[in-house]
Amino acid sequence: MSEDNKPQDKGRLWLFENTYKTNDNHPVLTGSGEISVDQLRILFKHVKDDPPEDGIVRLQCAAWDRVSKAGKPFKFVTFELKQIRENAEIPNPAPVKGHNEEEDIPF
């Protein structure tokens, strides 16, 4: 598999129940994460080449419920730069009741 075709590594987070939570202001889940240098380069290149007007880099995330080897449940989260789907199909709007498209044609 060539470098251009290899799947991009995603950032990862492991979130566990916050056992130190003593009040409602503390987070429910805490944990650690990592991001590969390759993924970091992709993010930096995106910001350098096409900086977002609002200064916010959008990410696509996914999460799974998992259980650690010690039996502790946790959330496993991946993230990567959100891609705009240029080839996504745009749904056709529902026809307006009683509207005849042929009446709009001027010839």
N, CA, C and O atoms as CSV, one atom per row, in Angstrom:
chain,resi,resn,atom,element,x,y,z
A,1,MET,N,N,0.860,-1.179,0.000
A,1,MET,CA,C,0.000,0.000,0.000
A,1,MET,C,C,0.899,1.232,0.000
A,1,MET,O,O,1.798,1.332,0.835
A,2,SER,N,N,0.678,2.157,-0.904
A,2,SER,CA,C,1.512,3.347,-0.988
A,2,SER,C,C,1.184,4.298,0.161
A,2,SER,O,O,0.143,4.186,0.808
A,3,GLU,N,N,2.102,5.236,0.394
A,3,GLU,CA,C,1.904,6.212,1.458
A,3,GLU,C,C,0.619,7.007,1.246
A,3,GLU,O,O,-0.077,7.327,2.210
A,4,ASP,N,N,0.298,7.330,-0.015
A,4,ASP,CA,C,-0.899,8.119,-0.307
A,4,ASP,C,C,-2.175,7.340,-0.030
A,4,ASP,O,O,-3.205,7.934,0.288
A,5,ASN,N,N,-2.119,6.014,-0.146
A,5,ASN,CA,C,-3.323,5.205,0.008
A,5,ASN,C,C,-3.485,4.606,1.396
A,5,ASN,O,O,-4.527,4.023,1.696
A,6,LYS,N,N,-2.459,4.743,2.259
A,6,LYS,CA,C,-2.581,4.117,3.570
A,6,LYS,C,C,-3.618,4.872,4.405
A,6,LYS,O,O,-3.726,6.094,4.305
A,7,PRO,N,N,-4.379,4.146,5.225
A,7,PRO,CA,C,-5.386,4.811,6.031
A,7,PRO,C,C,-4.727,5.768,7.023
A,7,PRO,O,O,-3.686,5.453,7.600
A,8,GLN,N,N,-5.324,6.912,7.213
A,8,GLN,CA,C,-4.788,7.899,8.133
A,8,GLN,C,C,-5.064,7.481,9.568
A,8,GLN,O,O,-6.159,7.028,9.900
A,9,ASP,N,N,-4.051,7.641,10.414
A,9,ASP,CA,C,-4.228,7.372,11.827
A,9,ASP,C,C,-5.145,8.442,12.399
A,9,ASP,O,O,-5.096,9.600,11.985
A,10,LYS,N,N,-5.970,8.052,13.341
A,10,LYS,CA,C,-6.888,8.991,13.970
A,10,LYS,C,C,-6.413,9.292,15.382
A,10,LYS,O,O,-5.671,8.516,15.981
A,11,GLY,N,N,-6.848,10.419,15.897
A,11,GLY,CA,C,-6.606,10.706,17.297
A,11,GLY,C,C,-7.501,9.807,18.133
A,11,GLY,O,O,-8.560,9.373,17.681
A,12,ARG,N,N,-7.061,9.531,19.368
A,12,ARG,CA,C,-7.827,8.632,20.237
A,12,ARG,C,C,-7.924,9.196,21.642
A,12,ARG,O,O,-6.995,9.838,22.132
A,13,LEU,N,N,-9.063,8.952,22.290
A,13,LEU,CA,C,-9.282,9.332,23.686
A,13,LEU,C,C,-9.836,8.138,24.435
A,13,LEU,O,O,-10.603,7.349,23.883
A,14,TRP,N,N,-9.445,8.006,25.704
A,14,TRP,CA,C,-9.996,6.979,26.584
A,14,TRP,C,C,-10.604,7.704,27.772
A,14,TRP,O,O,-9.885,8.326,28.554
A,15,LEU,N,N,-11.921,7.629,27.914
A,15,LEU,CA,C,-12.622,8.358,28.964
A,15,LEU,C,C,-13.263,7.399,29.957
A,15,LEU,O,O,-14.068,6.545,29.586
A,16,PHE,N,N,-12.894,7.553,31.224
A,16,PHE,CA,C,-13.409,6.718,32.304
A,16,PHE,C,C,-14.256,7.567,33.238
A,16,PHE,O,O,-14.152,8.794,33.252
A,17,GLU,N,N,-15.089,6.901,34.012
A,17,GLU,CA,C,-15.874,7.605,35.027
A,17,GLU,C,C,-14.908,8.330,35.964
A,17,GLU,O,O,-13.898,7.766,36.383
A,18,ASN,N,N,-15.224,9.572,36.284
A,18,ASN,CA,C,-14.399,10.364,37.192
A,18,ASN,C,C,-14.707,9.950,38.627
A,18,ASN,O,O,-15.696,10.400,39.207
A,19,THR,N,N,-13.869,9.099,39.197
A,19,THR,CA,C,-14.098,8.606,40.563
A,19,THR,C,C,-13.750,9.659,41.614
A,19,THR,O,O,-14.020,9.457,42.798
A,20,TYR,N,N,-13.155,10.777,41.200
A,20,TYR,CA,C,-12.810,11.855,42.124
A,20,TYR,C,C,-13.847,12.962,42.126
A,20,TYR,O,O,-13.659,13.982,42.790
A,21,LYS,N,N,-14.926,12.781,41.404
A,21,LYS,CA,C,-15.979,13.802,41.312
A,21,LYS,C,C,-16.625,13.982,42.682
A,21,LYS,O,O,-17.146,13.030,43.262
A,22,THR,N,N,-16.587,15.207,43.190
A,22,THR,CA,C,-17.198,15.489,44.496
A,22,THR,C,C,-18.310,16.523,44.417
A,22,THR,O,O,-19.040,16.725,45.388
A,23,ASN,N,N,-18.449,17.189,43.255
A,23,ASN,CA,C,-19.561,18.127,43.087
A,23,ASN,C,C,-19.949,18.205,41.608
A,23,ASN,O,O,-19.257,17.659,40.748
A,24,ASP,N,N,-21.043,18.876,41.327
A,24,ASP,CA,C,-21.586,18.929,39.969
A,24,ASP,C,C,-20.699,19.700,38.981
A,24,ASP,O,O,-20.892,19.596,37.770
A,25,ASN,N,N,-19.741,20.463,39.484
A,25,ASN,CA,C,-18.847,21.204,38.592
A,25,ASN,C,C,-17.711,20.340,38.058
A,25,ASN,O,O,-17.036,20.739,37.109
A,26,HIS,N,N,-17.489,19.185,38.636
A,26,HIS,CA,C,-16.429,18.290,38.169
A,26,HIS,C,C,-16.904,17.487,36.960
A,26,HIS,O,O,-18.095,17.200,36.838
A,27,PRO,N,N,-15.980,17.121,36.065
A,27,PRO,CA,C,-16.380,16.340,34.887
A,27,PRO,C,C,-16.866,14.945,35.259
A,27,PRO,O,O,-16.420,14.359,36.245
A,28,VAL,N,N,-17.775,14.431,34.463
A,28,VAL,CA,C,-18.317,13.086,34.659
A,28,VAL,C,C,-17.302,12.045,34.205
A,28,VAL,O,O,-17.162,10.996,34.834
A,29,LEU,N,N,-16.594,12.331,33.112
A,29,LEU,CA,C,-15.590,11.421,32.554
A,29,LEU,C,C,-14.252,12.146,32.469
A,29,LEU,O,O,-14.202,13.346,32.198
A,30,THR,N,N,-13.174,11.414,32.700
A,30,THR,CA,C,-11.822,11.944,32.501
A,30,THR,C,C,-10.976,10.855,31.856
A,30,THR,O,O,-11.342,9.679,31.868
A,31,GLY,N,N,-9.863,11.250,31.302
A,31,GLY,CA,C,-9.001,10.248,30.695
A,31,GLY,C,C,-7.849,10.876,29.964
A,31,GLY,O,O,-7.494,12.031,30.200
A,32,SER,N,N,-7.272,10.108,29.075
A,32,SER,CA,C,-6.118,10.574,28.317
A,32,SER,C,C,-6.383,10.388,26.834
A,32,SER,O,O,-7.365,9.766,26.430
A,33,GLY,N,N,-5.495,10.936,26.043
A,33,GLY,CA,C,-5.640,10.816,24.602
A,33,GLY,C,C,-4.305,10.899,23.922
A,33,GLY,O,O,-3.279,11.162,24.551
A,34,GLU,N,N,-4.329,10.674,22.637
A,34,GLU,CA,C,-3.110,10.770,21.839
A,34,GLU,C,C,-3.478,11.096,20.402
A,34,GLU,O,O,-4.577,10.807,19.928
A,35,ILE,N,N,-2.514,11.711,19.732
A,35,ILE,CA,C,-2.689,12.020,18.314
A,35,ILE,C,C,-1.337,11.787,17.647
A,35,ILE,O,O,-0.301,12.199,18.169
A,36,SER,N,N,-1.351,11.133,16.506
A,36,SER,CA,C,-0.092,10.843,15.811
A,36,SER,C,C,0.466,12.118,15.185
A,36,SER,O,O,-0.262,13.074,14.921
A,37,VAL,N,N,1.760,12.105,14.960
A,37,VAL,CA,C,2.409,13.232,14.298
A,37,VAL,C,C,1.820,13.414,12.901
A,37,VAL,O,O,1.638,14.544,12.449
A,38,ASP,N,N,1.519,12.306,12.210
A,38,ASP,CA,C,0.919,12.403,10.868
A,38,ASP,C,C,-0.424,13.130,10.930
A,38,ASP,O,O,-0.696,13.995,10.098
A,39,GLN,N,N,-1.257,12.790,11.898
A,39,GLN,CA,C,-2.564,13.439,12.017
A,39,GLN,C,C,-2.392,14.916,12.394
A,39,GLN,O,O,-3.134,15.777,11.921
A,40,LEU,N,N,-1.417,15.193,13.241
A,40,LEU,CA,C,-1.130,16.578,13.618
A,40,LEU,C,C,-0.687,17.385,12.406
A,40,LEU,O,O,-1.072,18.544,12.249
A,41,ARG,N,N,0.130,16.766,11.542
A,41,ARG,CA,C,0.559,17.446,10.304
A,41,ARG,C,C,-0.637,17.761,9.413
A,41,ARG,O,O,-0.712,18.838,8.820
A,42,ILE,N,N,-1.573,16.815,9.321
A,42,ILE,CA,C,-2.775,17.039,8.513
A,42,ILE,C,C,-3.559,18.232,9.054
A,42,ILE,O,O,-4.014,19.079,8.285
A,43,LEU,N,N,-3.717,18.297,10.368
A,43,LEU,CA,C,-4.447,19.416,10.980
A,43,LEU,C,C,-3.732,20.742,10.733
A,43,LEU,O,O,-4.368,21.729,10.361
A,44,PHE,N,N,-2.419,20.772,10.937
A,44,PHE,CA,C,-1.662,22.001,10.712
A,44,PHE,C,C,-1.702,22.426,9.251
A,44,PHE,O,O,-1.840,23.613,8.956
A,45,LYS,N,N,-1.582,21.460,8.324
A,45,LYS,CA,C,-1.632,21.771,6.892
A,45,LYS,C,C,-2.987,22.367,6.542
A,45,LYS,O,O,-3.074,23.326,5.775
A,46,HIS,N,N,-4.039,21.795,7.105
A,46,HIS,CA,C,-5.387,22.311,6.847
A,46,HIS,C,C,-5.497,23.770,7.314
A,46,HIS,O,O,-6.024,24.619,6.595
A,47,VAL,N,N,-5.005,24.046,8.502
A,47,VAL,CA,C,-5.091,25.405,9.047
A,47,VAL,C,C,-4.234,26.364,8.232
A,47,VAL,O,O,-4.631,27.505,7.994
A,48,LYS,N,N,-3.068,25.910,7.807
A,48,LYS,CA,C,-2.169,26.770,7.030
A,48,LYS,C,C,-2.709,27.019,5.627
A,48,LYS,O,O,-2.727,28.161,5.168
A,49,ASP,N,N,-3.154,25.955,4.934
A,49,ASP,CA,C,-3.571,26.064,3.536
A,49,ASP,C,C,-4.984,26.616,3.365
A,49,ASP,O,O,-5.267,27.300,2.383
A,50,ASP,N,N,-5.854,26.327,4.299
A,50,ASP,CA,C,-7.256,26.730,4.165
A,50,ASP,C,C,-7.811,27.085,5.546
A,50,ASP,O,O,-8.673,26.379,6.069
A,51,PRO,N,N,-7.316,28.179,6.138
A,51,PRO,CA,C,-7.739,28.501,7.499
A,51,PRO,C,C,-9.241,28.783,7.574
A,51,PRO,O,O,-9.784,29.506,6.738
A,52,PRO,N,N,-9.905,28.212,8.573
A,52,PRO,CA,C,-11.338,28.458,8.712
A,52,PRO,C,C,-11.587,29.925,9.078
A,52,PRO,O,O,-10.865,30.505,9.889
A,53,GLU,N,N,-12.607,30.506,8.474
A,53,GLU,CA,C,-12.903,31.913,8.701
A,53,GLU,C,C,-13.191,32.214,10.164
A,53,GLU,O,O,-12.831,33.280,10.663
A,54,ASP,N,N,-13.837,31.280,10.851
A,54,ASP,CA,C,-14.198,31.517,12.248
A,54,ASP,C,C,-13.117,31.058,13.227
A,54,ASP,O,O,-13.298,31.161,14.441
A,55,GLY,N,N,-11.992,30.552,12.708
A,55,GLY,CA,C,-10.894,30.138,13.564
A,55,GLY,C,C,-11.107,28.815,14.273
A,55,GLY,O,O,-10.374,28.494,15.208
A,56,ILE,N,N,-12.097,28.040,13.848
A,56,ILE,CA,C,-12.405,26.768,14.493
A,56,ILE,C,C,-12.171,25.631,13.511
A,56,ILE,O,O,-12.712,25.638,12.406
A,57,VAL,N,N,-11.360,24.650,13.915
A,57,VAL,CA,C,-11.112,23.467,13.101
A,57,VAL,C,C,-12.152,22.427,13.499
A,57,VAL,O,O,-12.230,22.037,14.664
A,58,ARG,N,N,-12.942,21.979,12.541
A,58,ARG,CA,C,-14.002,21.003,12.800
A,58,ARG,C,C,-13.440,19.588,12.779
A,58,ARG,O,O,-12.648,19.245,11.901
A,59,LEU,N,N,-13.846,18.770,13.740
A,59,LEU,CA,C,-13.413,17.380,13.827
A,59,LEU,C,C,-14.606,16.457,13.689
A,59,LEU,O,O,-15.723,16.799,14.078
A,60,GLN,N,N,-14.360,15.294,13.134
A,60,GLN,CA,C,-15.351,14.225,13.081
A,60,GLN,C,C,-14.981,13.248,14.190
A,60,GLN,O,O,-13.830,12.820,14.278
A,61,CYS,N,N,-15.943,12.892,15.034
A,61,CYS,CA,C,-15.671,12.013,16.175
A,61,CYS,C,C,-16.578,10.791,16.138
A,61,CYS,O,O,-17.667,10.817,15.563
A,62,ALA,N,N,-16.106,9.727,16.760
A,62,ALA,CA,C,-16.906,8.513,16.933
A,62,ALA,C,C,-16.557,7.947,18.303
A,62,ALA,O,O,-15.418,8.070,18.754
A,63,ALA,N,N,-17.546,7.318,18.978
A,63,ALA,CA,C,-17.315,6.794,20.326
A,63,ALA,C,C,-17.918,5.401,20.474
A,63,ALA,O,O,-18.950,5.083,19.882
A,64,TRP,N,N,-17.250,4.585,21.275
A,64,TRP,CA,C,-17.704,3.226,21.571
A,64,TRP,C,C,-17.660,3.002,23.072
A,64,TRP,O,O,-16.819,3.571,23.768
A,65,ASP,N,N,-18.565,2.172,23.568
A,65,ASP,CA,C,-18.508,1.700,24.945
A,65,ASP,C,C,-17.576,0.504,24.976
A,65,ASP,O,O,-17.731,-0.423,24.182
A,66,ARG,N,N,-16.619,0.512,25.874
A,66,ARG,CA,C,-15.663,-0.585,26.012
A,66,ARG,C,C,-15.494,-0.934,27.488
A,66,ARG,O,O,-15.952,-0.205,28.368
A,67,VAL,N,N,-14.840,-2.044,27.739
A,67,VAL,CA,C,-14.530,-2.471,29.104
A,67,VAL,C,C,-13.040,-2.778,29.154
A,67,VAL,O,O,-12.520,-3.502,28.305
A,68,SER,N,N,-12.342,-2.217,30.168
A,68,SER,CA,C,-10.903,-2.438,30.299
A,68,SER,C,C,-10.616,-3.854,30.772
A,68,SER,O,O,-11.518,-4.571,31.203
A,69,LYS,N,N,-9.350,-4.250,30.687
A,69,LYS,CA,C,-8.950,-5.571,31.182
A,69,LYS,C,C,-9.243,-5.717,32.670
A,69,LYS,O,O,-9.445,-6.826,33.164
A,70,ALA,N,N,-9.266,-4.595,33.381
A,70,ALA,CA,C,-9.567,-4.602,34.816
A,70,ALA,C,C,-11.074,-4.603,35.076
A,70,ALA,O,O,-11.508,-4.607,36.228
A,71,GLY,N,N,-11.874,-4.598,33.998
A,71,GLY,CA,C,-13.331,-4.642,34.145
A,71,GLY,C,C,-13.998,-3.292,34.301
A,71,GLY,O,O,-15.190,-3.225,34.601
A,72,LYS,N,N,-13.248,-2.205,34.101
A,72,LYS,CA,C,-13.826,-0.865,34.220
A,72,LYS,C,C,-14.400,-0.421,32.876
A,72,LYS,O,O,-13.691,-0.442,31.870
A,73,PRO,N,N,-15.675,-0.019,32.842
A,73,PRO,CA,C,-16.241,0.489,31.588
A,73,PRO,C,C,-15.633,1.851,31.237
A,73,PRO,O,O,-15.317,2.652,32.116
A,74,PHE,N,N,-15.476,2.090,29.937
A,74,PHE,CA,C,-14.966,3.387,29.485
A,74,PHE,C,C,-15.490,3.675,28.090
A,74,PHE,O,O,-16.017,2.791,27.415
A,75,LYS,N,N,-15.341,4.910,27.670
A,75,LYS,CA,C,-15.686,5.342,26.315
A,75,LYS,C,C,-14.389,5.456,25.521
A,75,LYS,O,O,-13.424,6.072,25.974
A,76,PHE,N,N,-14.378,4.862,24.342
A,76,PHE,CA,C,-13.238,4.982,23.436
A,76,PHE,C,C,-13.675,5.901,22.309
A,76,PHE,O,O,-14.669,5.633,21.633
A,77,VAL,N,N,-12.931,6.990,22.102
A,77,VAL,CA,C,-13.315,8.018,21.128
A,77,VAL,C,C,-12.191,8.184,20.115
A,77,VAL,O,O,-11.020,8.254,20.487
A,78,THR,N,N,-12.548,8.246,18.835
A,78,THR,CA,C,-11.582,8.594,17.794
A,78,THR,C,C,-11.999,9.925,17.195
A,78,THR,O,O,-13.175,10.290,17.208
A,79,PHE,N,N,-11.018,10.643,16.672
A,79,PHE,CA,C,-11.323,11.916,16.020
A,79,PHE,C,C,-10.339,12.162,14.892
A,79,PHE,O,O,-9.200,11.697,14.918
A,80,GLU,N,N,-10.809,12.900,13.909
A,80,GLU,CA,C,-9.991,13.273,12.760
A,80,GLU,C,C,-10.583,14.532,12.161
A,80,GLU,O,O,-11.693,14.937,12.504
A,81,LEU,N,N,-9.839,15.140,11.274
A,81,LEU,CA,C,-10.308,16.338,10.594
A,81,LEU,C,C,-11.598,16.029,9.858
A,81,LEU,O,O,-11.669,15.052,9.113
A,82,LYS,N,N,-12.612,16.847,10.060
A,82,LYS,CA,C,-13.891,16.630,9.379
A,82,LYS,C,C,-13.740,17.010,7.918
A,82,LYS,O,O,-13.336,18.126,7.592
A,83,GLN,N,N,-14.068,16.077,7.047
A,83,GLN,CA,C,-13.979,16.303,5.603
A,83,GLN,C,C,-15.333,16.755,5.084
A,83,GLN,O,O,-16.371,16.214,5.466
A,84,ILE,N,N,-15.311,17.742,4.220
A,84,ILE,CA,C,-16.538,18.169,3.564
A,84,ILE,C,C,-16.760,17.234,2.392
A,84,ILE,O,O,-15.876,17.059,1.553
A,85,ARG,N,N,-17.903,16.652,2.336
A,85,ARG,CA,C,-18.192,15.687,1.272
A,85,ARG,C,C,-18.606,16.434,0.008
A,85,ARG,O,O,-19.750,16.866,-0.134
A,86,GLU,N,N,-17.657,16.573,-0.896
A,86,GLU,CA,C,-17.929,17.294,-2.137
A,86,GLU,C,C,-18.834,16.501,-3.059
A,86,GLU,O,O,-19.582,17.089,-3.841
A,87,ASN,N,N,-18.784,15.188,-2.988
A,87,ASN,CA,C,-19.582,14.346,-3.879
A,87,ASN,C,C,-20.876,13.877,-3.245
A,87,ASN,O,O,-21.576,13.032,-3.803
A,88,ALA,N,N,-21.199,14.426,-2.076
A,88,ALA,CA,C,-22.431,13.999,-1.406
A,88,ALA,C,C,-23.637,14.388,-2.255
A,88,ALA,O,O,-23.693,15.478,-2.825
A,89,GLU,N,N,-24.582,13.487,-2.322
A,89,GLU,CA,C,-25.786,13.771,-3.093
A,89,GLU,C,C,-26.639,14.784,-2.359
A,89,GLU,O,O,-26.866,14.665,-1.155
A,90,ILE,N,N,-27.105,15.769,-3.080
A,90,ILE,CA,C,-28.010,16.752,-2.508
A,90,ILE,C,C,-29.417,16.249,-2.748
A,90,ILE,O,O,-29.819,16.049,-3.894
A,91,PRO,N,N,-30.179,16.040,-1.664
A,91,PRO,CA,C,-31.525,15.497,-1.864
A,91,PRO,C,C,-32.400,16.470,-2.643
A,91,PRO,O,O,-32.322,17.684,-2.458
A,92,ASN,N,N,-33.229,15.920,-3.510
A,92,ASN,CA,C,-34.172,16.745,-4.249
A,92,ASN,C,C,-35.266,17.204,-3.304
A,92,ASN,O,O,-35.750,16.416,-2.492
A,93,PRO,N,N,-35.665,18.473,-3.397
A,93,PRO,CA,C,-36.735,18.920,-2.521
A,93,PRO,C,C,-38.042,18.227,-2.899
A,93,PRO,O,O,-38.260,17.857,-4.053
A,94,ALA,N,N,-38.886,18.066,-1.916
A,94,ALA,CA,C,-40.190,17.443,-2.163
A,94,ALA,C,C,-40.987,18.336,-3.100
A,94,ALA,O,O,-40.958,19.557,-2.951
A,95,PRO,N,N,-41.698,17.757,-4.060
A,95,PRO,CA,C,-42.486,18.583,-4.977
A,95,PRO,C,C,-43.598,19.318,-4.223
A,95,PRO,O,O,-44.199,18.798,-3.283
A,96,VAL,N,N,-43.838,20.539,-4.675
A,96,VAL,CA,C,-44.907,21.330,-4.080
A,96,VAL,C,C,-46.227,20.819,-4.626
A,96,VAL,O,O,-46.399,20.662,-5.834
A,97,LYS,N,N,-47.149,20.565,-3.723
A,97,LYS,CA,C,-48.439,20.024,-4.122
A,97,LYS,C,C,-49.144,20.989,-5.084
A,97,LYS,O,O,-49.269,22.181,-4.806
A,98,GLY,N,N,-49.593,20.457,-6.197
A,98,GLY,CA,C,-50.304,21.266,-7.179
A,98,GLY,C,C,-49.384,22.049,-8.094
A,98,GLY,O,O,-49.861,22.804,-8.941
A,99,HIS,N,N,-48.068,21.889,-7.944
A,99,HIS,CA,C,-47.113,22.614,-8.776
A,99,HIS,C,C,-46.730,21.757,-9.972
A,99,HIS,O,O,-46.389,20.584,-9.818
A,100,ASN,N,N,-46.786,22.338,-11.153
A,100,ASN,CA,C,-46.454,21.634,-12.372
A,100,ASN,C,C,-45.165,22.236,-12.915
A,100,ASN,O,O,-45.152,23.394,-13.331
A,101,GLU,N,N,-44.070,21.454,-12.915
A,101,GLU,CA,C,-42.771,21.958,-13.379
A,101,GLU,C,C,-42.825,22.406,-14.839
A,101,GLU,O,O,-42.116,23.339,-15.215
A,102,GLU,N,N,-43.645,21.766,-15.663
A,102,GLU,CA,C,-43.707,22.132,-17.075
A,102,GLU,C,C,-44.244,23.544,-17.268
A,102,GLU,O,O,-43.954,24.175,-18.285
A,103,GLU,N,N,-45.018,24.054,-16.317
A,103,GLU,CA,C,-45.551,25.408,-16.441
A,103,GLU,C,C,-44.428,26.454,-16.264
A,103,GLU,O,O,-44.562,27.592,-16.713
A,104,ASP,N,N,-43.324,26.057,-15.607
A,104,ASP,CA,C,-42.227,26.992,-15.381
A,104,ASP,C,C,-41.306,27.118,-16.597
A,104,ASP,O,O,-40.495,28.043,-16.654
A,105,ILE,N,N,-41.412,26.226,-17.550
A,105,ILE,CA,C,-40.543,26.258,-18.723
A,105,ILE,C,C,-41.082,27.300,-19.697
A,105,ILE,O,O,-42.234,27.214,-20.121
A,106,PRO,N,N,-40.244,28.299,-20.060
A,106,PRO,CA,C,-40.736,29.402,-20.885
A,106,PRO,C,C,-40.868,29.078,-22.368
A,106,PRO,O,O,-41.221,29.979,-23.130
A,107,PHE,N,N,-40.615,27.884,-22.823
A,107,PHE,CA,C,-40.757,27.559,-24.252
A,107,PHE,C,C,-41.494,26.285,-24.445
A,107,PHE,O,O,-41.705,25.860,-25.581
